[in-house]
Amino acid sequence: MLLSGEVKEKDGSPLPLVTVAVENTTSGTYTDDKGFYSLSVTPGKRTIIVTLLGYNTIKTTLDIRKNTKLDFVMEENSVTLNTVEIYGKTKSQQVKEGVFAVNALDVKPQVNTLKNLSEMVNRTTGIKIREEGGVGSDFELSINGMSSNSVRYFIDGMPLDAKGSGVSLANLPVNIIDRIEIYKGVVPASLGADALGGAINIITNQAKKNYLDVSYGIGSFHTHKVDMNAQFVEPATGLIIKSTLGINYSKNDYTMKGVEV
């Protein structure tokens, strides 16, 4: 027996590529560009299923004894999608799971605070920093007991002392930094240093976009901190111009009791 007909939307528009099949059998077909279908069906009581993505499924039971014409009208359905969550590892996490003995500090949560890099690094296991005074004073950093020339400093893989003798962990603006990699012992060959104790590699923000970031903070003991970071990307050549200005000022006028001078 032949079952045929047309499948339309509510407004009368024909629906192509609609599946018309007999339940629990391999018998089925698709509607053509004009919404027509034709399906061979064995006589008897049969359940016809009409499906199309985005529309409510139609299921109807017929007692087919002769060639039958049957039209269908399909209604659109509303599909609610669940929340899609994508998981990935940050650069800091990838570094931690690498082959080197390294700690990776994510600096982003500390942006626009009065904390400096030396304070953040000092909280890392195996790192000890001794400062001679308050803001702006010299300091000595040791990694697992080794300090001085045994520890080297880098910024984006380049020696930090190439930026000048006045640039150190204590005065680098936190806002320009993405993360800090602290290597204990073995140092990657990419850094090209003979550091026996370890190395600290400061990774700056590598975003290739225009931005202007200005922050001003006030702290205890008349501490003032101003940071201004700007970046301009030339669209035609991809040339990046980046400028950074950081000013730290403090009177360090705290009282020390019970100390002989």
C-alpha positions as CSV (number, residue, x, y, z in Angstrom):
1,M,0.0,0.0,0.0
2,L,1.1,3.6,-0.6
3,L,0.9,6.3,2.0
4,S,1.5,9.8,0.6
5,G,0.7,13.4,1.4
6,E,2.2,16.8,2.2
7,V,3.9,18.2,5.3
8,K,3.5,21.9,6.0
9,E,4.0,24.6,8.6
10,K,1.1,26.4,10.3
11,D,1.2,29.2,7.8
12,G,1.0,26.7,4.9
13,S,4.6,26.8,3.9
14,P,6.0,23.4,2.7
15,L,8.6,21.7,4.9
16,P,11.4,19.8,3.0
17,L,13.6,17.1,4.4
18,V,11.0,16.0,7.0
19,T,11.4,12.4,8.1
20,V,8.3,10.3,7.7
21,A,8.7,6.7,9.0
22,V,6.8,3.7,10.2
23,E,7.5,3.0,13.9
24,N,9.6,-0.1,14.7
25,T,10.5,-0.7,11.1
26,T,13.2,0.4,8.6
27,S,10.6,1.9,6.3
28,G,10.9,5.6,6.0
29,T,11.4,8.6,3.6
30,Y,12.0,12.3,3.4
31,T,9.8,15.1,2.0
32,D,10.9,16.8,-1.2
33,D,11.4,20.5,-1.8
34,K,7.7,21.0,-2.0
35,G,6.9,19.1,1.2
36,F,5.5,16.0,-0.5
37,Y,6.3,12.4,0.6
38,S,5.5,9.0,-0.6
39,L,6.0,5.8,1.4
40,S,5.3,2.1,0.8
41,V,3.6,0.5,3.8
42,T,2.4,-3.0,4.4
43,P,-1.3,-3.3,5.2
44,G,-2.5,-3.3,8.7
45,K,-2.3,-1.1,11.8
46,R,0.7,1.1,11.6
47,T,2.1,4.0,13.7
48,I,3.5,6.9,11.5
49,I,6.2,9.2,13.0
50,V,6.9,12.6,11.5
51,T,10.1,14.4,12.8
52,L,12.1,17.5,11.9
53,L,14.7,19.3,14.1
54,G,13.1,22.3,15.7
55,Y,9.5,21.0,15.4
56,N,7.3,19.0,17.6
57,T,7.2,15.3,16.6
58,I,4.0,14.0,15.3
59,K,2.9,10.4,16.0
60,T,-0.3,8.9,14.6
61,T,-1.7,5.4,14.3
62,L,-3.6,4.3,11.1
63,D,-5.3,1.1,9.9
64,I,-4.1,1.0,6.4
65,R,-6.1,-1.2,4.0
66,K,-5.6,0.8,0.8
67,N,-3.6,3.6,-0.7
68,T,-4.0,6.5,1.7
69,K,-3.3,10.2,1.5
70,L,-2.5,11.9,4.8
71,D,-1.2,15.5,5.3
72,F,0.6,16.8,8.4
73,V,0.9,20.3,9.9
74,M,4.0,20.7,12.1
75,E,4.5,23.2,15.0
76,E,7.8,24.7,16.0
77,N,9.0,23.9,19.4
78,S,11.1,25.8,21.9
79,V,14.4,24.2,22.9
80,T,16.1,25.3,26.1
81,L,19.8,24.7,26.0
82,N,21.7,23.9,29.2
83,T,24.7,26.0,30.3
84,V,27.8,25.1,28.3
85,E,31.0,25.1,30.4
86,I,34.4,25.1,28.8
87,Y,37.4,24.1,31.0
88,G,41.0,24.9,30.2
89,K,44.3,25.4,31.9
90,T,45.8,28.9,32.4
91,K,49.4,29.6,31.5
92,S,50.2,29.6,35.2
93,Q,48.8,26.1,35.6
94,Q,50.6,24.8,32.5
95,V,53.9,26.1,33.9
96,K,53.3,24.5,37.3
97,E,52.7,21.1,35.6
98,G,55.8,21.4,33.5
99,V,59.1,19.4,33.9
100,F,60.8,22.2,35.9
101,A,60.6,22.9,39.6
102,V,58.7,26.1,39.2
103,N,56.0,28.1,40.9
104,A,53.8,30.3,38.8
105,L,52.1,33.3,40.5
106,D,49.0,34.7,38.9
107,V,49.3,38.5,39.3
108,K,45.9,39.5,37.8
109,P,44.0,39.3,41.1
110,Q,46.5,41.8,42.6
111,V,46.2,44.4,39.9
112,N,45.4,47.9,41.1
113,T,46.5,47.2,44.7
114,L,49.3,48.7,46.7
115,K,51.2,45.4,46.8
116,N,54.5,45.2,45.0
117,L,56.1,42.2,43.4
118,S,58.6,41.5,46.2
119,E,55.6,41.1,48.6
120,M,53.9,38.6,46.3
121,V,57.1,36.6,45.7
122,N,57.9,36.6,49.4
123,R,54.8,34.5,50.1
124,T,56.0,31.6,47.8
125,T,57.4,28.5,49.4
126,G,61.2,28.4,49.5
127,I,61.5,32.2,48.9
128,K,62.7,34.6,51.5
129,I,63.1,38.4,51.0
130,R,64.8,40.6,53.5
131,E,64.3,44.3,53.1
132,E,66.4,47.1,54.6
133,G,63.5,49.3,55.2
134,G,60.1,50.3,53.8
135,V,59.0,51.4,50.3
136,G,62.0,51.9,47.9
137,S,64.6,50.2,50.1
138,D,67.0,47.6,48.9
139,F,66.3,43.9,49.4
140,E,67.9,40.5,49.2
141,L,66.0,37.6,47.8
142,S,67.0,34.0,48.4
143,I,65.7,30.8,46.8
144,N,66.2,27.7,49.0
145,G,69.0,29.5,50.9
146,M,70.8,30.7,47.8
147,S,70.9,34.5,47.0
148,S,72.9,37.2,45.3
149,N,74.4,36.2,41.9
150,S,73.0,32.7,42.3
151,V,69.5,34.1,41.5
152,R,68.8,35.9,38.2
153,Y,65.9,38.1,37.2
154,F,64.2,38.3,33.8
155,I,61.4,40.1,32.2
156,D,59.8,38.3,29.3
157,G,62.9,36.1,29.0
158,M,65.3,39.1,28.9
159,P,67.7,39.9,31.7
160,L,66.0,42.5,34.0
161,D,69.3,44.4,34.5
162,A,69.1,45.3,30.8
163,K,66.3,47.7,31.8
164,G,68.6,49.7,34.1
165,S,70.0,49.3,37.6
166,G,67.0,51.1,39.1
167,V,64.5,48.5,37.9
168,S,63.7,45.7,40.4
169,L,60.9,43.6,41.8
170,A,60.2,46.4,44.3
171,N,59.3,49.1,41.8
172,L,58.0,47.3,38.7
173,P,54.3,48.3,38.1
174,V,52.1,45.3,39.0
175,N,49.5,46.4,36.4
176,I,51.7,45.4,33.4
177,I,52.4,41.9,34.7
178,D,50.4,38.8,33.8
179,R,52.3,36.2,35.9
180,I,55.6,35.4,37.6
181,E,57.5,32.2,37.0
182,I,59.9,31.2,39.9
183,Y,62.4,28.5,39.0
184,K,64.1,26.7,41.9
185,G,67.4,25.1,40.9
186,V,67.3,24.1,37.2
187,V,66.7,27.0,34.9
188,P,65.3,26.6,31.3
189,A,67.8,26.8,28.5
190,S,65.6,29.5,26.9
191,L,66.6,31.9,29.7
192,G,70.3,31.3,28.9
193,A,71.5,32.0,32.4
194,D,74.0,30.2,34.7
195,A,71.9,30.7,37.8
196,L,72.7,28.0,40.4
197,G,70.0,29.0,42.9
198,G,67.2,29.6,40.4
199,A,65.6,32.4,38.4
200,I,62.5,34.7,38.4
201,N,60.9,35.4,35.1
202,I,58.4,38.2,35.0
203,I,55.8,37.7,32.1
204,T,54.1,40.9,31.1
205,N,50.6,41.3,29.5
206,Q,50.9,40.1,25.9
207,A,47.4,41.3,24.8
208,K,47.6,42.9,21.3
209,K,45.1,45.7,21.6
210,N,44.9,49.4,22.4
211,Y,44.4,50.3,26.0
212,L,45.1,52.9,28.6
213,D,45.3,51.9,32.3
214,V,45.7,54.5,35.1
215,S,45.6,53.8,38.8
216,Y,46.3,55.7,42.0
217,G,46.5,54.3,45.5
218,I,47.1,55.6,49.0
219,G,48.4,53.5,51.8
220,S,49.8,53.8,55.4
221,F,52.8,55.9,56.4
222,H,52.0,58.5,53.6
223,T,52.4,56.0,50.8
224,H,51.3,57.0,47.4
225,K,51.4,54.9,44.2
226,V,50.7,56.0,40.7
227,D,50.8,53.7,37.6
228,M,50.0,54.5,34.0
229,N,50.2,51.9,31.2
230,A,49.3,52.5,27.6
231,Q,49.6,50.5,24.5
232,F,49.0,51.3,20.8
233,V,48.9,48.7,18.0
234,E,49.5,49.9,14.5
235,P,46.9,47.9,12.4
236,A,48.8,48.0,9.1
237,T,52.2,46.8,10.4
238,G,51.3,45.2,13.7
239,L,53.9,47.4,15.4
240,I,53.3,47.7,19.2
241,I,54.2,50.8,21.1
242,K,54.0,50.4,24.9
243,S,54.7,53.0,27.5
244,T,54.8,52.5,31.3
245,L,55.1,55.1,34.1
246,G,55.3,54.1,37.7
247,I,55.7,56.4,40.7
248,N,56.1,55.1,44.3
249,Y,56.4,57.6,47.2
250,S,56.4,57.0,50.9
251,K,57.6,58.9,54.0
252,N,58.0,55.5,55.8
253,D,57.3,57.5,59.0
254,Y,56.5,54.5,61.2
255,T,57.5,54.3,64.9
256,M,60.0,51.7,66.1
257,K,60.0,51.0,69.8
258,G,62.6,49.2,71.9
259,V,65.3,49.5,69.2
260,E,68.8,50.8,69.9
261,V,70.2,53.1,67.1
